[in-house]
Amino acid sequence: MTKSIRFDRRATADHVLAGIDLTGKHILVTGCNSGLGRETMNAFAANGASVIGLARTLAAASKACAEASPVCIPVACDLSNFASIAAALVTIRGLAIPLDAVVANAAAVNLPSLEIRYGVERQFLTNHLGHFMLVNGIADLLRDGSARIVMVSGGASIDHAPSEGIMFDNLDGHQFYDPSVFYAQSKLANALYAKELSRRLAARGIAANSADPGAARTRVRTGVFARLFAKSPARAAATQALLAASPAVSGITGEYWSNCQVSQGNALLQDTALARRLWDVSQEILDHRRTDAAALQRAA
C-alpha cells in the first residue's frame, strides 16, 4: 500500500469527508438508527449523499433517515431474520438505484446468554450471516469500477477470537458458549468475508475492506474506566466513512483498517482457505434454510 493517508484516531467521520461532494451517490448503511451507523449516515448525508438506511424496524429507520436528510430512504431489515432480509432485498432492488457503497455496520454485541436461530448462535447470525445474505443479494447493484464495501469488524476479532478462527463445529454453541468469544468470532467472520469479497469482486473493480472502529462511547454498556478511553461515536465512525466515500483510499481493497490506516488485523486474515470455507459454509446454511422454507410452503 503506497498511498499516504493523513488521518488518524483523532479524525471524525466529518473530518475524513470534509470537502467531498457526495451528491448523486447512493450509499447503504445498516444499523442507521443509532451509534456509529447513525454518525456514518449523517456524515454521508451532510455531504449530499442519498443514504438507504437500514434498521430492525421501519419506524426506527424512518426516524433516523428523516433527521439525516429528506433524500435518505428508510428500509426495515432485521439481520437476525432471513425473511426480513429477503423482504429488505425486494425493497432495495425495487428502488432500481445503483449503489456506490455499502457499510455493514449493525451488530449484536456480547449477548449474555446463548440464543439460537436457524441452528446458529445469534451473534454469528446477525453480524455475519445476515450481512452475508444482504450484501450478496445486492452485489449486482454495485457500480463496476468504483463501488466500495465496508465490513465493520473490530479489535475483538484479534484479541478474543478462537485460535482456529471460526468454530465450524460449534456454530450453535452446543459445546460451550462465551459471549465475548462468539462476538469476536462474528467480527473475525466480517473481516474474512471482506477478504473473500475483495477477491471475488476484483474483476469488477469493486473494493472491499474491513474496519475496526475501536471502542466507542455508544449505548452499549461499558465500564466507567473503559469509557474514559473510548472514542466518541463521531471518531469511531471515521474509518468506515473514509473507506466508503473518500477518494484518498480509491483502489485499495482487501485490507483491514484501524484508526484510518491499514492495520495487520488477525493473522488468520491471510488464510485464504479459511475465508473460502467460511463463504461455503455460510452459503450452505442459507441454502438449507431456503430448502426448508420451500418444503414448508409446499406442505401448506
matplotlib code that plots the C-alpha trace (Angstrom):
import matplotlib.pyplot as plt

x = [0.0, 1.7, -0.9, -0.3, -3.5, -3.3, -6.0, -5.5, -7.6, -8.4, -10.3, -14.1, -16.4, -17.0, -13.2, -12.5, -15.3, -14.6, -14.8, -16.0, -19.2, -21.3, -24.2, -25.6, -24.0, -26.2, -24.8, -26.4, -25.8, -27.0, -27.8, -28.5, -30.7, -28.0, -24.3, -21.8, -24.4, -26.2, -23.0, -21.9, -25.2, -25.3, -21.8, -22.7, -26.0, -24.3, -22.1, -25.0, -25.3, -28.6, -28.4, -30.5, -30.7, -31.5, -32.7, -34.5, -37.9, -39.2, -40.1, -36.5, -35.1, -37.7, -36.9, -33.1, -33.4, -35.8, -33.4, -30.4, -31.8, -35.1, -33.4, -32.5, -34.5, -35.6, -35.8, -36.7, -34.2, -33.7, -30.4, -31.3, -34.3, -33.8, -37.4, -36.9, -33.6, -35.4, -38.1, -35.5, -33.7, -37.0, -37.5, -33.9, -33.9, -37.2, -35.6, -33.6, -30.7, -27.1, -25.1, -21.8, -21.1, -22.3, -21.4, -22.2, -22.3, -25.1, -24.2, -25.4, -22.8, -21.9, -25.3, -25.2, -27.0, -27.0, -29.6, -30.0, -31.9, -31.7, -29.3, -26.7, -25.8, -27.4, -24.3, -22.8, -26.2, -26.8, -23.3, -22.0, -24.8, -27.3, -24.8, -23.6, -27.2, -27.8, -24.6, -24.5, -28.1, -27.3, -23.8, -25.0, -26.3, -22.8, -21.2, -18.5, -15.1, -15.8, -18.1, -16.9, -18.0, -17.0, -17.5, -17.2, -15.1, -13.3, -10.4, -12.2, -11.5, -7.8, -7.9, -10.7, -11.4, -11.0, -7.5, -8.9, -10.8, -14.2, -15.7, -17.4, -18.2, -19.8, -21.7, -24.7, -22.8, -23.7, -20.1, -19.8, -20.9, -18.9, -20.4, -17.1, -15.6, -18.7, -18.8, -15.1, -15.8, -18.5, -16.3, -13.5, -16.0, -16.8, -13.2, -12.7, -15.8, -14.4, -11.2, -13.1, -15.3, -12.3, -11.0, -14.4, -15.2, -11.7, -12.6, -15.4, -13.2, -15.1, -13.2, -14.0, -12.3, -12.9, -12.7, -12.1, -13.9, -12.2, -14.0, -16.7, -19.0, -22.3, -25.4, -23.7, -22.9, -19.2, -17.4, -16.6, -12.8, -13.3, -15.5, -12.7, -10.5, -13.2, -13.7, -16.7, -19.1, -18.0, -14.4, -15.3, -17.2, -14.3, -12.6, -15.8, -16.7, -13.2, -13.4, -16.8, -16.5, -13.1, -11.0, -8.0, -8.4, -9.6, -8.3, -7.4, -9.1, -8.8, -7.3, -8.1, -8.2, -7.9, -7.7, -8.0, -4.8, -4.2, -3.5, -2.4, -5.5, -5.8, -3.1, -5.9, -7.0, -4.2, -5.7, -7.5, -8.7, -10.4, -12.1, -13.3, -14.6, -16.5, -18.1, -19.1, -20.5, -22.4, -23.9, -24.8, -26.7, -28.7, -29.4, -30.6, -32.9, -34.4, -34.9, -36.7, -38.9, -39.8, -40.8, -43.0, -44.7, -45.4, -46.8, -49.1]
y = [0.0, 3.1, 5.8, 8.1, 8.7, 11.8, 10.9, 9.0, 8.1, 11.7, 12.1, 12.1, 11.0, 14.6, 15.3, 12.5, 13.6, 17.3, 19.0, 15.8, 16.3, 13.1, 14.5, 11.8, 9.0, 6.2, 4.5, 1.7, 1.7, -1.0, -0.1, 3.5, 4.4, 4.6, 4.8, 4.5, 3.8, 7.0, 9.0, 7.5, 8.1, 11.7, 12.4, 11.0, 12.9, 16.1, 15.8, 15.3, 11.5, 9.7, 7.0, 3.8, 3.4, 0.0, -0.7, -3.5, -1.7, 0.7, 3.2, 3.3, 3.6, 6.3, 8.5, 8.3, 8.9, 11.9, 13.5, 13.0, 14.2, 14.3, 12.2, 9.3, 6.1, 4.0, 0.2, -2.3, -5.1, -7.4, -9.1, -12.0, -12.8, -14.3, -13.4, -9.8, -9.7, -11.2, -8.5, -5.8, -7.1, -6.9, -3.3, -2.3, -3.9, -2.3, 1.2, 0.4, 2.5, 1.7, 1.6, 3.4, 1.9, -0.5, -0.1, -3.2, -1.6, -3.2, -5.7, -7.8, -7.4, -9.8, -11.4, -12.6, -15.9, -18.3, -17.6, -19.9, -19.3, -21.3, -23.6, -21.0, -18.6, -15.2, -13.0, -15.0, -15.0, -11.2, -9.9, -12.3, -14.4, -11.6, -9.3, -12.2, -12.7, -8.9, -7.9, -10.9, -10.1, -6.6, -7.2, -6.8, -3.3, -2.1, 0.2, -1.5, 0.2, 2.4, 0.9, 0.1, -2.4, -1.8, -4.6, -3.3, -5.7, -4.8, -5.4, -8.3, -10.2, -10.1, -10.3, -12.8, -14.9, -18.7, -19.9, -21.7, -18.6, -19.9, -22.8, -24.6, -27.5, -25.2, -22.5, -23.4, -23.1, -26.7, -27.4, -24.1, -20.5, -17.5, -14.1, -12.4, -15.3, -15.7, -11.9, -12.0, -14.9, -12.9, -9.9, -12.1, -13.5, -10.0, -9.3, -12.7, -12.1, -8.7, -10.5, -13.0, -10.4, -8.4, -11.5, -12.3, -8.8, -7.7, -8.3, -5.7, -3.1, -3.1, -2.6, -4.5, -3.7, -4.3, -1.6, -1.6, 1.4, 1.0, 1.1, 3.7, 5.5, 4.2, 2.9, -0.5, -0.9, -0.3, 0.2, 3.7, 3.2, 1.9, 4.8, 7.3, 6.0, 5.2, 7.2, 9.4, 7.9, 10.6, 9.4, 5.7, 6.2, 7.9, 4.8, 3.3, 6.7, 7.1, 3.6, 4.1, 7.5, 9.2, 9.4, 9.1, 5.3, 4.7, 1.4, -0.1, -3.4, -6.5, -4.7, -4.5, -0.9, 0.8, 4.5, 5.4, 3.4, -0.1, -2.4, -6.0, -7.5, -11.1, -13.3, -15.6, -13.0, -14.2, -17.7, -17.8, -21.4, -20.3, -17.4, -19.7, -22.3, -19.6, -18.4, -22.0, -22.9, -19.6, -20.3, -23.9, -22.5, -20.1, -22.8, -25.2, -22.6, -21.9, -25.6, -25.9, -22.9, -24.2, -27.6, -25.9, -23.8, -27.0, -28.7, -25.8]
z = [0.0, -1.2, -0.5, 2.5, 4.5, 6.6, 9.1, 12.4, 15.5, 16.2, 13.0, 12.9, 10.1, 9.1, 9.0, 6.6, 4.3, 4.5, 1.1, -0.7, -2.7, -2.5, -4.4, -6.7, -4.6, -3.1, 0.0, 2.0, 5.8, 8.2, 11.8, 10.7, 13.8, 16.5, 17.4, 14.6, 11.9, 12.7, 12.7, 9.4, 7.7, 9.0, 7.6, 4.2, 4.1, 5.2, 2.1, -0.3, -0.5, -0.6, 2.1, 2.2, 5.9, 7.3, 10.9, 12.6, 12.3, 9.7, 12.4, 13.7, 10.1, 9.2, 12.2, 11.6, 7.9, 8.3, 10.8, 8.4, 5.1, 3.1, 0.4, 2.7, 2.2, 5.2, 5.0, 7.6, 8.0, 11.0, 10.3, 12.6, 10.5, 7.0, 6.0, 7.0, 5.0, 2.0, 2.2, 2.5, -0.6, -2.5, -1.4, -2.2, -5.6, -6.3, -5.9, -9.1, -7.7, -8.5, -5.2, -4.7, -1.3, 1.4, 5.1, 7.0, 10.4, 12.5, 15.2, 18.1, 20.9, 23.7, 24.2, 27.8, 27.2, 24.3, 21.7, 18.7, 15.5, 12.2, 14.0, 14.7, 17.6, 17.2, 17.2, 14.3, 12.6, 12.9, 12.5, 9.8, 8.1, 8.0, 6.2, 4.0, 2.8, 2.4, 0.7, -1.7, -2.5, -3.7, -5.1, -8.7, -7.9, -7.0, -9.6, -11.5, -11.3, -8.2, -5.6, -2.1, 0.6, 4.2, 6.7, 10.2, 12.2, 15.5, 17.8, 19.4, 16.2, 17.1, 20.9, 21.7, 18.5, 18.8, 17.8, 14.8, 13.7, 13.1, 15.2, 12.4, 14.7, 17.4, 15.5, 17.6, 20.9, 21.9, 23.1, 25.0, 24.9, 25.9, 24.8, 24.1, 22.2, 20.0, 19.4, 18.4, 16.1, 14.3, 13.9, 12.5, 10.1, 9.0, 8.1, 6.4, 4.4, 3.3, 2.2, 0.1, -1.3, -2.4, -4.3, -5.9, -6.9, -8.1, -11.7, -11.4, -9.8, -6.6, -3.3, -0.2, 3.1, 6.8, 9.6, 13.3, 14.7, 18.1, 21.4, 21.2, 23.7, 22.5, 24.1, 24.5, 28.2, 29.1, 32.3, 33.6, 33.2, 29.6, 28.7, 29.7, 26.9, 24.4, 21.2, 20.6, 18.1, 15.6, 15.8, 15.9, 12.6, 10.8, 9.4, 7.9, 6.4, 4.9, 3.3, 1.9, 0.3, 0.3, -2.9, -0.6, -0.5, -4.1, -5.4, -2.1, -1.4, 0.8, 3.8, 7.5, 8.7, 12.2, 13.0, 9.3, 8.5, 7.1, 10.0, 10.4, 12.0, 12.9, 11.3, 10.1, 7.6, 5.4, 5.4, 2.1, 2.7, 5.9, 4.1, 1.3, 3.8, 5.7, 2.5, 1.5, 5.0, 5.1, 1.7, 2.8, 5.8, 3.7, 1.0, 3.7, 5.1, 1.7, 1.1, 4.5, 3.7, 0.3, 1.8, 4.4, 1.6, -0.4, 2.7, 3.4]

ax = plt.figure().add_subplot(projection="3d")
ax.plot(x, y, z, "-o")
ax.set_aspect("equal")
plt.show()
